[in-house]
Amino acid sequence: MTPKLVIHLLTITACFLLFSISMLYSERYLFLIPLGMLGLFGQCYFTYRFTQILLTEPK
């Protein structure tokens, strides 16, 4: 596994945590809603990029 893939996996995990924590506390702190959306979009984007790298990387 290349360092680029490891960085993408860590970023996916961080975005998931950002989304989860933001949505958990968004009823009390409304400013967390945009952060949660950013985490969700980031998770989708980096999962897409991770899959692209896996499919195009020579074995």
C-alpha positions in Angstrom: 0.0 0.0 0.0 1.5 3.3 -1.1 1.8 6.3 1.1 -0.8 8.1 -1.1 -3.4 5.4 -0.3 -2.6 5.6 3.4 -3.1 9.3 3.4 -6.4 8.9 1.6 -7.5 6.3 4.2 -6.6 8.6 7.1 -8.5 11.5 5.4 -11.6 9.3 4.8 -11.5 8.4 8.5 -11.1 12.0 9.6 -13.9 13.2 7.4 -16.2 10.4 8.8 -15.3 11.5 12.4 -16.0 15.1 11.5 -19.4 14.2 10.0 -20.3 12.0 12.9 -19.4 14.4 15.7 -20.9 17.3 13.9 -24.2 15.6 13.4 -24.2 14.3 17.0 -24.0 17.8 18.4 -25.7 19.9 15.7 -28.9 20.3 17.6 -27.1 22.3 20.3 -24.5 24.0 18.1 -25.9 25.0 14.7 -22.6 26.0 13.3 -21.6 22.3 13.2 -24.1 21.6 10.5 -21.9 23.0 7.6 -18.9 21.2 9.1 -20.9 18.0 9.1 -21.8 18.5 5.5 -18.1 19.3 4.7 -17.1 16.0 6.4 -19.7 14.1 4.4 -18.7 15.6 1.1 -15.0 15.1 1.9 -15.6 11.5 2.8 -17.4 10.9 -0.5 -14.7 12.7 -2.5 -11.7 10.9 -0.9 -13.4 7.5 -1.1 -13.9 8.2 -4.9 -10.2 9.2 -5.3 -9.1 6.2 -3.2 -11.1 3.9 -5.5 -9.7 5.6 -8.6 -6.1 5.2 -7.4 -6.7 1.5 -6.5 -8.2 0.8 -10.0 -5.5 2.6 -12.0 -2.4 1.7 -9.9 -0.2 -0.9 -11.6 0.0 -4.1 -9.6 
